[in-house]
Amino acid sequence: MVRVPLTEAERARGERLGAALREARGVRSMVEVAAQAGISVETLRKIETGRIPTPAFFTVVAVADAVNLSLDALRGTVEEAEPGALPRVS
């Protein structure tokens, strides 16, 4: 199965996701957060740097939970800067 290359917008969204998770991690170490999320430190590093721009949903949930970041807040942060994004309905 051939994987379709990501668009620039998808890559940029992945970078914003990683930056939001990295900011939420604050002063906590990658080792601590990765262990709490149940993922490897290398996976967390790749997500935070945008090298994994489309991580699995449950991985995002685990990391967000580990850094006490709600999915709604994370979504708002990631989509905020997305050009052409539809406004969120509350």
mmCIF file as gemmi writes it, N, C-alpha and C atoms, coordinates in Angstrom:
data_model
loop_
_atom_site.group_PDB
_atom_site.id
_atom_site.type_symbol
_atom_site.label_atom_id
_atom_site.label_alt_id
_atom_site.label_comp_id
_atom_site.label_asym_id
_atom_site.label_entity_id
_atom_site.label_seq_id
_atom_site.pdbx_PDB_ins_code
_atom_site.Cartn_x
_atom_site.Cartn_y
_atom_site.Cartn_z
_atom_site.occupancy
_atom_site.B_iso_or_equiv
_atom_site.pdbx_formal_charge
_atom_site.auth_seq_id
_atom_site.auth_asym_id
_atom_site.pdbx_PDB_model_num
ATOM 1 N N . MET Axp A 1 ? 0.841 -1.165 0 1 0 ? 1 A 1
ATOM 2 C CA . MET Axp A 1 ? 0 0 0 1 0 ? 1 A 1
ATOM 3 C C . MET Axp A 1 ? 0.896 1.241 0 1 0 ? 1 A 1
ATOM 4 N N . VAL Axp A 2 ? 0.621 2.15 -0.899 1 0 ? 2 A 1
ATOM 5 C CA . VAL Axp A 2 ? 1.398 3.368 -1.027 1 0 ? 2 A 1
ATOM 6 C C . VAL Axp A 2 ? 0.724 4.467 -0.215 1 0 ? 2 A 1
ATOM 7 N N . ARG Axp A 3 ? 1.523 5.151 0.57 1 0 ? 3 A 1
ATOM 8 C CA . ARG Axp A 3 ? 0.999 6.242 1.385 1 0 ? 3 A 1
ATOM 9 C C . ARG Axp A 3 ? 1.055 7.541 0.588 1 0 ? 3 A 1
ATOM 10 N N . VAL Axp A 4 ? -0.049 8.263 0.583 1 0 ? 4 A 1
ATOM 11 C CA . VAL Axp A 4 ? -0.135 9.527 -0.135 1 0 ? 4 A 1
ATOM 12 C C . VAL Axp A 4 ? 0.677 10.577 0.63 1 0 ? 4 A 1
ATOM 13 N N . PRO Axp A 5 ? 1.53 11.324 -0.059 1 0 ? 5 A 1
ATOM 14 C CA . PRO Axp A 5 ? 2.321 12.35 0.624 1 0 ? 5 A 1
ATOM 15 C C . PRO Axp A 5 ? 1.423 13.399 1.285 1 0 ? 5 A 1
ATOM 16 N N . LEU Axp A 6 ? 1.89 13.93 2.407 1 0 ? 6 A 1
ATOM 17 C CA . LEU Axp A 6 ? 1.134 14.958 3.114 1 0 ? 6 A 1
ATOM 18 C C . LEU Axp A 6 ? 1.245 16.291 2.389 1 0 ? 6 A 1
ATOM 19 N N . THR Axp A 7 ? 0.213 17.088 2.512 1 0 ? 7 A 1
ATOM 20 C CA . THR Axp A 7 ? 0.242 18.431 1.946 1 0 ? 7 A 1
ATOM 21 C C . THR Axp A 7 ? 1.013 19.349 2.887 1 0 ? 7 A 1
ATOM 22 N N . GLU Axp A 8 ? 1.352 20.526 2.394 1 0 ? 8 A 1
ATOM 23 C CA . GLU Axp A 8 ? 2.033 21.514 3.238 1 0 ? 8 A 1
ATOM 24 C C . GLU Axp A 8 ? 1.16 21.885 4.432 1 0 ? 8 A 1
ATOM 25 N N . ALA Axp A 9 ? -0.147 21.995 4.226 1 0 ? 9 A 1
ATOM 26 C CA . ALA Axp A 9 ? -1.067 22.339 5.316 1 0 ? 9 A 1
ATOM 27 C C . ALA Axp A 9 ? -1.075 21.246 6.379 1 0 ? 9 A 1
ATOM 28 N N . GLU Axp A 10 ? -1.034 19.993 5.97 1 0 ? 10 A 1
ATOM 29 C CA . GLU Axp A 10 ? -1.009 18.881 6.927 1 0 ? 10 A 1
ATOM 30 C C . GLU Axp A 10 ? 0.295 18.866 7.717 1 0 ? 10 A 1
ATOM 31 N N . ARG Axp A 11 ? 1.39 19.157 7.034 1 0 ? 11 A 1
ATOM 32 C CA . ARG Axp A 11 ? 2.681 19.217 7.728 1 0 ? 11 A 1
ATOM 33 C C . ARG Axp A 11 ? 2.705 20.378 8.725 1 0 ? 11 A 1
ATOM 34 N N . ALA Axp A 12 ? 2.17 21.52 8.314 1 0 ? 12 A 1
ATOM 35 C CA . ALA Axp A 12 ? 2.135 22.689 9.2 1 0 ? 12 A 1
ATOM 36 C C . ALA Axp A 12 ? 1.248 22.413 10.414 1 0 ? 12 A 1
ATOM 37 N N . ARG Axp A 13 ? 0.123 21.731 10.205 1 0 ? 13 A 1
ATOM 38 C CA . ARG Axp A 13 ? -0.766 21.385 11.317 1 0 ? 13 A 1
ATOM 39 C C . ARG Axp A 13 ? -0.043 20.461 12.292 1 0 ? 13 A 1
ATOM 40 N N . GLY Axp A 14 ? 0.734 19.518 11.773 1 0 ? 14 A 1
ATOM 41 C CA . GLY Axp A 14 ? 1.519 18.621 12.624 1 0 ? 14 A 1
ATOM 42 C C . GLY Axp A 14 ? 2.55 19.377 13.444 1 0 ? 14 A 1
ATOM 43 N N . GLU Axp A 15 ? 3.158 20.391 12.852 1 0 ? 15 A 1
ATOM 44 C CA . GLU Axp A 15 ? 4.129 21.207 13.589 1 0 ? 15 A 1
ATOM 45 C C . GLU Axp A 15 ? 3.44 21.99 14.693 1 0 ? 15 A 1
ATOM 46 N N . ARG Axp A 16 ? 2.236 22.516 14.411 1 0 ? 16 A 1
ATOM 47 C CA . ARG Axp A 16 ? 1.489 23.243 15.452 1 0 ? 16 A 1
ATOM 48 C C . ARG Axp A 16 ? 1.061 22.302 16.57 1 0 ? 16 A 1
ATOM 49 N N . LEU Axp A 17 ? 0.668 21.084 16.218 1 0 ? 17 A 1
ATOM 50 C CA . LEU Axp A 17 ? 0.306 20.087 17.219 1 0 ? 17 A 1
ATOM 51 C C . LEU Axp A 17 ? 1.499 19.818 18.136 1 0 ? 17 A 1
ATOM 52 N N . GLY Axp A 18 ? 2.647 19.567 17.54 1 0 ? 18 A 1
ATOM 53 C CA . GLY Axp A 18 ? 3.847 19.294 18.314 1 0 ? 18 A 1
ATOM 54 C C . GLY Axp A 18 ? 4.233 20.453 19.211 1 0 ? 18 A 1
ATOM 55 N N . ALA Axp A 19 ? 4.139 21.67 18.679 1 0 ? 19 A 1
ATOM 56 C CA . ALA Axp A 19 ? 4.486 22.852 19.468 1 0 ? 19 A 1
ATOM 57 C C . ALA Axp A 19 ? 3.534 23.023 20.648 1 0 ? 19 A 1
ATOM 58 N N . ALA Axp A 20 ? 2.253 22.755 20.431 1 0 ? 20 A 1
ATOM 59 C CA . ALA Axp A 20 ? 1.264 22.884 21.513 1 0 ? 20 A 1
ATOM 60 C C . ALA Axp A 20 ? 1.53 21.858 22.611 1 0 ? 20 A 1
ATOM 61 N N . LEU Axp A 21 ? 1.844 20.633 22.224 1 0 ? 21 A 1
ATOM 62 C CA . LEU Axp A 21 ? 2.123 19.595 23.214 1 0 ? 21 A 1
ATOM 63 C C . LEU Axp A 21 ? 3.43 19.89 23.953 1 0 ? 21 A 1
ATOM 64 N N . ARG Axp A 22 ? 4.415 20.377 23.227 1 0 ? 22 A 1
ATOM 65 C CA . ARG Axp A 22 ? 5.702 20.719 23.854 1 0 ? 22 A 1
ATOM 66 C C . ARG Axp A 22 ? 5.507 21.857 24.862 1 0 ? 22 A 1
ATOM 67 N N . GLU Axp A 23 ? 4.732 22.863 24.49 1 0 ? 23 A 1
ATOM 68 C CA . GLU Axp A 23 ? 4.471 23.981 25.399 1 0 ? 23 A 1
ATOM 69 C C . GLU Axp A 23 ? 3.715 23.509 26.639 1 0 ? 23 A 1
ATOM 70 N N . ALA Axp A 24 ? 2.732 22.629 26.449 1 0 ? 24 A 1
ATOM 71 C CA . ALA Axp A 24 ? 1.946 22.121 27.577 1 0 ? 24 A 1
ATOM 72 C C . ALA Axp A 24 ? 2.804 21.257 28.506 1 0 ? 24 A 1
ATOM 73 N N . ARG Axp A 25 ? 3.827 20.616 27.959 1 0 ? 25 A 1
ATOM 74 C CA . ARG Axp A 25 ? 4.723 19.787 28.781 1 0 ? 25 A 1
ATOM 75 C C . ARG Axp A 25 ? 5.489 20.651 29.769 1 0 ? 25 A 1
ATOM 76 N N . GLY Axp A 26 ? 5.77 21.894 29.385 1 0 ? 26 A 1
ATOM 77 C CA . GLY Axp A 26 ? 6.449 22.826 30.277 1 0 ? 26 A 1
ATOM 78 C C . GLY Axp A 26 ? 7.824 22.343 30.684 1 0 ? 26 A 1
ATOM 79 N N . VAL Axp A 27 ? 8.078 22.335 31.988 1 0 ? 27 A 1
ATOM 80 C CA . VAL Axp A 27 ? 9.404 21.967 32.497 1 0 ? 27 A 1
ATOM 81 C C . VAL Axp A 27 ? 9.547 20.46 32.73 1 0 ? 27 A 1
ATOM 82 N N . ARG Axp A 28 ? 8.456 19.732 32.565 1 0 ? 28 A 1
ATOM 83 C CA . ARG Axp A 28 ? 8.528 18.273 32.759 1 0 ? 28 A 1
ATOM 84 C C . ARG Axp A 28 ? 9.401 17.65 31.679 1 0 ? 28 A 1
ATOM 85 N N . SER Axp A 29 ? 10.111 16.599 32.025 1 0 ? 29 A 1
ATOM 86 C CA . SER Axp A 29 ? 10.996 15.951 31.06 1 0 ? 29 A 1
ATOM 87 C C . SER Axp A 29 ? 10.199 15.118 30.064 1 0 ? 29 A 1
ATOM 88 N N . MET Axp A 30 ? 10.809 14.918 28.908 1 0 ? 30 A 1
ATOM 89 C CA . MET Axp A 30 ? 10.197 14.062 27.894 1 0 ? 30 A 1
ATOM 90 C C . MET Axp A 30 ? 10.039 12.644 28.427 1 0 ? 30 A 1
ATOM 91 N N . VAL Axp A 31 ? 11.006 12.202 29.201 1 0 ? 31 A 1
ATOM 92 C CA . VAL Axp A 31 ? 10.976 10.844 29.755 1 0 ? 31 A 1
ATOM 93 C C . VAL Axp A 31 ? 9.745 10.671 30.646 1 0 ? 31 A 1
ATOM 94 N N . GLU Axp A 32 ? 9.503 11.648 31.508 1 0 ? 32 A 1
ATOM 95 C CA . GLU Axp A 32 ? 8.37 11.584 32.425 1 0 ? 32 A 1
ATOM 96 C C . GLU Axp A 32 ? 7.039 11.571 31.667 1 0 ? 32 A 1
ATOM 97 N N . VAL Axp A 33 ? 6.889 12.48 30.71 1 0 ? 33 A 1
ATOM 98 C CA . VAL Axp A 33 ? 5.628 12.575 29.964 1 0 ? 33 A 1
ATOM 99 C C . VAL Axp A 33 ? 5.422 11.34 29.085 1 0 ? 33 A 1
ATOM 100 N N . ALA Axp A 34 ? 6.465 10.897 28.423 1 0 ? 34 A 1
ATOM 101 C CA . ALA Axp A 34 ? 6.345 9.714 27.568 1 0 ? 34 A 1
ATOM 102 C C . ALA Axp A 34 ? 5.942 8.495 28.394 1 0 ? 34 A 1
ATOM 103 N N . ALA Axp A 35 ? 6.557 8.328 29.559 1 0 ? 35 A 1
ATOM 104 C CA . ALA Axp A 35 ? 6.219 7.192 30.421 1 0 ? 35 A 1
ATOM 105 C C . ALA Axp A 35 ? 4.767 7.269 30.87 1 0 ? 35 A 1
ATOM 106 N N . GLN Axp A 36 ? 4.316 8.453 31.251 1 0 ? 36 A 1
ATOM 107 C CA . GLN Axp A 36 ? 2.931 8.61 31.688 1 0 ? 36 A 1
ATOM 108 C C . GLN Axp A 36 ? 1.954 8.356 30.535 1 0 ? 36 A 1
ATOM 109 N N . ALA Axp A 37 ? 2.348 8.736 29.318 1 0 ? 37 A 1
ATOM 110 C CA . ALA Axp A 37 ? 1.487 8.539 28.153 1 0 ? 37 A 1
ATOM 111 C C . ALA Axp A 37 ? 1.568 7.117 27.611 1 0 ? 37 A 1
ATOM 112 N N . GLY Axp A 38 ? 2.577 6.371 28.036 1 0 ? 38 A 1
ATOM 113 C CA . GLY Axp A 38 ? 2.724 4.998 27.553 1 0 ? 38 A 1
ATOM 114 C C . GLY Axp A 38 ? 3.308 4.902 26.155 1 0 ? 38 A 1
ATOM 115 N N . ILE Axp A 39 ? 4.156 5.882 25.807 1 0 ? 39 A 1
ATOM 116 C CA . ILE Axp A 39 ? 4.808 5.867 24.5 1 0 ? 39 A 1
ATOM 117 C C . ILE Axp A 39 ? 6.312 6.013 24.708 1 0 ? 39 A 1
ATOM 118 N N . SER Axp A 40 ? 7.068 5.795 23.654 1 0 ? 40 A 1
ATOM 119 C CA . SER Axp A 40 ? 8.514 5.944 23.778 1 0 ? 40 A 1
ATOM 120 C C . SER Axp A 40 ? 8.896 7.422 23.744 1 0 ? 40 A 1
ATOM 121 N N . VAL Axp A 41 ? 10.046 7.715 24.323 1 0 ? 41 A 1
ATOM 122 C CA . VAL Axp A 41 ? 10.56 9.082 24.312 1 0 ? 41 A 1
ATOM 123 C C . VAL Axp A 41 ? 10.792 9.524 22.868 1 0 ? 41 A 1
ATOM 124 N N . GLU Axp A 42 ? 11.279 8.615 22.041 1 0 ? 42 A 1
ATOM 125 C CA . GLU Axp A 42 ? 11.54 8.947 20.637 1 0 ? 42 A 1
ATOM 126 C C . GLU Axp A 42 ? 10.246 9.321 19.911 1 0 ? 42 A 1
ATOM 127 N N . THR Axp A 43 ? 9.157 8.614 20.2 1 0 ? 43 A 1
ATOM 128 C CA . THR Axp A 43 ? 7.874 8.957 19.583 1 0 ? 43 A 1
ATOM 129 C C . THR Axp A 43 ? 7.432 10.343 20.018 1 0 ? 43 A 1
ATOM 130 N N . LEU Axp A 44 ? 7.549 10.648 21.305 1 0 ? 44 A 1
ATOM 131 C CA . LEU Axp A 44 ? 7.178 11.972 21.797 1 0 ? 44 A 1
ATOM 132 C C . LEU Axp A 44 ? 8.053 13.04 21.14 1 0 ? 44 A 1
ATOM 133 N N . ARG Axp A 45 ? 9.336 12.775 21.037 1 0 ? 45 A 1
ATOM 134 C CA . ARG Axp A 45 ? 10.257 13.728 20.405 1 0 ? 45 A 1
ATOM 135 C C . ARG Axp A 45 ? 9.843 13.99 18.953 1 0 ? 45 A 1
ATOM 136 N N . LYS Axp A 46 ? 9.499 12.944 18.234 1 0 ? 46 A 1
ATOM 137 C CA . LYS Axp A 46 ? 9.101 13.101 16.833 1 0 ? 46 A 1
ATOM 138 C C . LYS Axp A 46 ? 7.783 13.869 16.7 1 0 ? 46 A 1
ATOM 139 N N . ILE Axp A 47 ? 6.858 13.633 17.611 1 0 ? 47 A 1
ATOM 140 C CA . ILE Axp A 47 ? 5.587 14.376 17.576 1 0 ? 47 A 1
ATOM 141 C C . ILE Axp A 47 ? 5.85 15.847 17.861 1 0 ? 47 A 1
ATOM 142 N N . GLU Axp A 48 ? 6.625 16.123 18.905 1 0 ? 48 A 1
ATOM 143 C CA . GLU Axp A 48 ? 6.886 17.505 19.297 1 0 ? 48 A 1
ATOM 144 C C . GLU Axp A 48 ? 7.653 18.29 18.239 1 0 ? 48 A 1
ATOM 145 N N . THR Axp A 49 ? 8.47 17.62 17.453 1 0 ? 49 A 1
ATOM 146 C CA . THR Axp A 49 ? 9.24 18.316 16.42 1 0 ? 49 A 1
ATOM 147 C C . THR Axp A 49 ? 8.547 18.304 15.061 1 0 ? 49 A 1
ATOM 148 N N . GLY Axp A 50 ? 7.395 17.677 14.985 1 0 ? 50 A 1
ATOM 149 C CA . GLY Axp A 50 ? 6.657 17.644 13.725 1 0 ? 50 A 1
ATOM 150 C C . GLY Axp A 50 ? 7.096 16.561 12.763 1 0 ? 50 A 1
ATOM 151 N N . ARG Axp A 51 ? 7.996 15.683 13.202 1 0 ? 51 A 1
ATOM 152 C CA . ARG Axp A 51 ? 8.457 14.593 12.329 1 0 ? 51 A 1
ATOM 153 C C . ARG Axp A 51 ? 7.397 13.513 12.181 1 0 ? 51 A 1
ATOM 154 N N . ILE Axp A 52 ? 6.436 13.467 13.111 1 0 ? 52 A 1
ATOM 155 C CA . ILE Axp A 52 ? 5.254 12.618 12.97 1 0 ? 52 A 1
ATOM 156 C C . ILE Axp A 52 ? 4.076 13.599 12.953 1 0 ? 52 A 1
ATOM 157 N N . PRO Axp A 53 ? 3.746 14.128 11.779 1 0 ? 53 A 1
ATOM 158 C CA . PRO Axp A 53 ? 2.715 15.16 11.704 1 0 ? 53 A 1
ATOM 159 C C . PRO Axp A 53 ? 1.295 14.634 11.867 1 0 ? 53 A 1
ATOM 160 N N . THR Axp A 54 ? 1.11 13.331 11.728 1 0 ? 54 A 1
ATOM 161 C CA . THR Axp A 54 ? -0.23 12.761 11.875 1 0 ? 54 A 1
ATOM 162 C C . THR Axp A 54 ? -0.183 11.559 12.819 1 0 ? 54 A 1
ATOM 163 N N . PRO Axp A 55 ? 0.093 11.815 14.099 1 0 ? 55 A 1
ATOM 164 C CA . PRO Axp A 55 ? 0.144 10.695 15.05 1 0 ? 55 A 1
ATOM 165 C C . PRO Axp A 55 ? -1.239 10.078 15.233 1 0 ? 55 A 1
ATOM 166 N N . ALA Axp A 56 ? -1.265 8.852 15.691 1 0 ? 56 A 1
ATOM 167 C CA . ALA Axp A 56 ? -2.532 8.158 15.933 1 0 ? 56 A 1
ATOM 168 C C . ALA Axp A 56 ? -3.354 8.92 16.971 1 0 ? 56 A 1
ATOM 169 N N . PHE Axp A 57 ? -4.654 8.899 16.809 1 0 ? 57 A 1
ATOM 170 C CA . PHE Axp A 57 ? -5.561 9.614 17.697 1 0 ? 57 A 1
ATOM 171 C C . PHE Axp A 57 ? -5.319 9.26 19.153 1 0 ? 57 A 1
ATOM 172 N N . PHE Axp A 58 ? -5.235 7.974 19.463 1 0 ? 58 A 1
ATOM 173 C CA . PHE Axp A 58 ? -5.08 7.562 20.856 1 0 ? 58 A 1
ATOM 174 C C . PHE Axp A 58 ? -3.717 7.959 21.423 1 0 ? 58 A 1
ATOM 175 N N . THR Axp A 59 ? -2.721 8.125 20.573 1 0 ? 59 A 1
ATOM 176 C CA . THR Axp A 59 ? -1.426 8.631 21.021 1 0 ? 59 A 1
ATOM 177 C C . THR Axp A 59 ? -1.563 10.094 21.418 1 0 ? 59 A 1
ATOM 178 N N . VAL Axp A 60 ? -2.259 10.875 20.601 1 0 ? 60 A 1
ATOM 179 C CA . VAL Axp A 60 ? -2.492 12.286 20.92 1 0 ? 60 A 1
ATOM 180 C C . VAL Axp A 60 ? -3.275 12.405 22.221 1 0 ? 60 A 1
ATOM 181 N N . VAL Axp A 61 ? -4.301 11.578 22.377 1 0 ? 61 A 1
ATOM 182 C CA . VAL Axp A 61 ? -5.109 11.596 23.598 1 0 ? 61 A 1
ATOM 183 C C . VAL Axp A 61 ? -4.231 11.293 24.809 1 0 ? 61 A 1
ATOM 184 N N . ALA Axp A 62 ? -3.374 10.289 24.711 1 0 ? 62 A 1
ATOM 185 C CA . ALA Axp A 62 ? -2.519 9.897 25.833 1 0 ? 62 A 1
ATOM 186 C C . ALA Axp A 62 ? -1.545 11.006 26.208 1 0 ? 62 A 1
ATOM 187 N N . VAL Axp A 63 ? -0.94 11.642 25.217 1 0 ? 63 A 1
ATOM 188 C CA . VAL Axp A 63 ? 0.011 12.714 25.504 1 0 ? 63 A 1
ATOM 189 C C . VAL Axp A 63 ? -0.715 13.927 26.069 1 0 ? 63 A 1
ATOM 190 N N . ALA Axp A 64 ? -1.839 14.288 25.469 1 0 ? 64 A 1
ATOM 191 C CA . ALA Axp A 64 ? -2.615 15.429 25.973 1 0 ? 64 A 1
ATOM 192 C C . ALA Axp A 64 ? -3.033 15.19 27.423 1 0 ? 64 A 1
ATOM 193 N N . ASP Axp A 65 ? -3.459 13.978 27.723 1 0 ? 65 A 1
ATOM 194 C CA . ASP Axp A 65 ? -3.846 13.638 29.092 1 0 ? 65 A 1
ATOM 195 C C . ASP Axp A 65 ? -2.645 13.737 30.034 1 0 ? 65 A 1
ATOM 196 N N . ALA Axp A 66 ? -1.501 13.28 29.574 1 0 ? 66 A 1
ATOM 197 C CA . ALA Axp A 66 ? -0.287 13.302 30.402 1 0 ? 66 A 1
ATOM 198 C C . ALA Axp A 66 ? 0.155 14.728 30.734 1 0 ? 66 A 1
ATOM 199 N N . VAL Axp A 67 ? -0.148 15.672 29.854 1 0 ? 67 A 1
ATOM 200 C CA . VAL Axp A 67 ? 0.261 17.067 30.095 1 0 ? 67 A 1
ATOM 201 C C . VAL Axp A 67 ? -0.925 17.928 30.541 1 0 ? 67 A 1
ATOM 202 N N . ASN Axp A 68 ? -2.03 17.258 30.899 1 0 ? 68 A 1
ATOM 203 C CA . ASN Axp A 68 ? -3.235 17.947 31.397 1 0 ? 68 A 1
ATOM 204 C C . ASN Axp A 68 ? -3.766 18.991 30.419 1 0 ? 68 A 1
ATOM 205 N N . LEU Axp A 69 ? -3.845 18.61 29.161 1 0 ? 69 A 1
ATOM 206 C CA . LEU Axp A 69 ? -4.35 19.491 28.115 1 0 ? 69 A 1
ATOM 207 C C . LEU Axp A 69 ? -5.6 18.859 27.53 1 0 ? 69 A 1
ATOM 208 N N . SER Axp A 70 ? -6.713 19.575 27.566 1 0 ? 70 A 1
ATOM 209 C CA . SER Axp A 70 ? -7.954 19.016 27.023 1 0 ? 70 A 1
ATOM 210 C C . SER Axp A 70 ? -7.862 18.942 25.501 1 0 ? 70 A 1
ATOM 211 N N . LEU Axp A 71 ? -8.572 18.008 24.926 1 0 ? 71 A 1
ATOM 212 C CA . LEU Axp A 71 ? -8.573 17.882 23.472 1 0 ? 71 A 1
ATOM 213 C C . LEU Axp A 71 ? -9.198 19.108 22.815 1 0 ? 71 A 1
ATOM 214 N N . ASP Axp A 72 ? -10.187 19.708 23.463 1 0 ? 72 A 1
ATOM 215 C CA . ASP Axp A 72 ? -10.79 20.928 22.922 1 0 ? 72 A 1
ATOM 216 C C . ASP Axp A 72 ? -9.766 22.059 22.861 1 0 ? 72 A 1
ATOM 217 N N . ALA Axp A 73 ? -9.008 22.22 23.929 1 0 ? 73 A 1
ATOM 218 C CA . ALA Axp A 73 ? -7.975 23.266 23.954 1 0 ? 73 A 1
ATOM 219 C C . ALA Axp A 73 ? -6.906 22.979 22.91 1 0 ? 73 A 1
ATOM 220 N N . LEU Axp A 74 ? -6.519 21.721 22.802 1 0 ? 74 A 1
ATOM 221 C CA . LEU Axp A 74 ? -5.508 21.341 21.824 1 0 ? 74 A 1
ATOM 222 C C . LEU Axp A 74 ? -6.009 21.614 20.415 1 0 ? 74 A 1
ATOM 223 N N . ARG Axp A 75 ? -7.232 21.231 20.143 1 0 ? 75 A 1
ATOM 224 C CA . ARG Axp A 75 ? -7.822 21.461 18.816 1 0 ? 75 A 1
ATOM 225 C C . ARG Axp A 75 ? -7.864 22.948 18.504 1 0 ? 75 A 1
ATOM 226 N N . GLY Axp A 76 ? -8.283 23.746 19.473 1 0 ? 76 A 1
ATOM 227 C CA . GLY Axp A 76 ? -8.342 25.187 19.267 1 0 ? 76 A 1
ATOM 228 C C . GLY Axp A 76 ? -6.986 25.774 18.947 1 0 ? 76 A 1
ATOM 229 N N . THR Axp A 77 ? -5.967 25.307 19.638 1 0 ? 77 A 1
ATOM 230 C CA . THR Axp A 77 ? -4.609 25.796 19.408 1 0 ? 77 A 1
ATOM 231 C C . THR Axp A 77 ? -4.102 25.399 18.035 1 0 ? 77 A 1
ATOM 232 N N . VAL Axp A 78 ? -4.338 24.166 17.655 1 0 ? 78 A 1
ATOM 233 C CA . VAL Axp A 78 ? -3.825 23.653 16.381 1 0 ? 78 A 1
ATOM 234 C C . VAL Axp A 78 ? -4.565 24.27 15.201 1 0 ? 78 A 1
ATOM 235 N N . GLU Axp A 79 ? -5.868 24.453 15.315 1 0 ? 79 A 1
ATOM 236 C CA . GLU Axp A 79 ? -6.651 24.98 14.204 1 0 ? 79 A 1
ATOM 237 C C . GLU Axp A 79 ? -6.671 26.498 14.153 1 0 ? 79 A 1
ATOM 238 N N . GLU Axp A 80 ? -6.337 27.16 15.245 1 0 ? 80 A 1
ATOM 239 C CA . GLU Axp A 80 ? -6.367 28.608 15.319 1 0 ? 80 A 1
ATOM 240 C C . GLU Axp A 80 ? -5.616 29.271 14.184 1 0 ? 80 A 1
ATOM 241 N N . ALA Axp A 81 ? -4.442 28.797 13.939 1 0 ? 81 A 1
ATOM 242 C CA . ALA Axp A 81 ? -3.585 29.428 12.935 1 0 ? 81 A 1
ATOM 243 C C . ALA Axp A 81 ? -3.777 28.853 11.541 1 0 ? 81 A 1
ATOM 244 N N . GLU Axp A 82 ? -4.702 27.936 11.39 1 0 ? 82 A 1
ATOM 245 C CA . GLU Axp A 82 ? -4.882 27.278 10.099 1 0 ? 82 A 1
ATOM 246 C C . GLU Axp A 82 ? -5.643 28.193 9.144 1 0 ? 82 A 1
ATOM 247 N N . PRO Axp A 83 ? -5.012 28.625 8.051 1 0 ? 83 A 1
ATOM 248 C CA . PRO Axp A 83 ? -5.698 29.493 7.109 1 0 ? 83 A 1
ATOM 249 C C . PRO Axp A 83 ? -6.878 28.768 6.458 1 0 ? 83 A 1
ATOM 250 N N . GLY Axp A 84 ? -7.987 29.446 6.373 1 0 ? 84 A 1
ATOM 251 C CA . GLY Axp A 84 ? -9.156 28.869 5.73 1 0 ? 84 A 1
ATOM 252 C C . GLY Axp A 84 ? -9.939 27.92 6.611 1 0 ? 84 A 1
ATOM 253 N N . ALA Axp A 85 ? -9.563 27.807 7.89 1 0 ? 85 A 1
ATOM 254 C CA . ALA Axp A 85 ? -10.276 26.906 8.783 1 0 ? 85 A 1
ATOM 255 C C . ALA Axp A 85 ? -11.664 27.465 9.061 1 0 ? 85 A 1
ATOM 256 N N . LEU Axp A 86 ? -12.636 26.587 9.139 1 0 ? 86 A 1
ATOM 257 C CA . LEU Axp A 86 ? -13.99 26.993 9.447 1 0 ? 86 A 1
ATOM 258 C C . LEU Axp A 86 ? -14.073 27.405 10.905 1 0 ? 86 A 1
ATOM 259 N N . PRO Axp A 87 ? -14.896 28.397 11.214 1 0 ? 87 A 1
ATOM 260 C CA . PRO Axp A 87 ? -15.032 28.785 12.622 1 0 ? 87 A 1
ATOM 261 C C . PRO Axp A 87 ? -15.648 27.666 13.419 1 0 ? 87 A 1
ATOM 262 N N . ARG Axp A 88 ? -15.231 27.565 14.683 1 0 ? 88 A 1
ATOM 263 C CA . ARG Axp A 88 ? -15.753 26.524 15.559 1 0 ? 88 A 1
ATOM 264 C C . ARG Axp A 88 ? -17.112 26.938 16.084 1 0 ? 88 A 1
ATOM 265 N N . VAL Axp A 89 ? -18.015 25.98 16.16 1 0 ? 89 A 1
ATOM 266 C CA . VAL Axp A 89 ? -19.346 26.216 16.717 1 0 ? 89 A 1
ATOM 267 C C . VAL Axp A 89 ? -19.347 25.695 18.124 1 0 ? 89 A 1
ATOM 268 N N . SER Axp A 90 ? -19.717 26.547 19.086 1 0 ? 90 A 1
ATOM 269 C CA . SER Axp A 90 ? -19.716 26.12 20.49 1 0 ? 90 A 1
ATOM 270 C C . SER Axp A 90 ? -21.085 25.725 20.92 1 0 ? 90 A 1
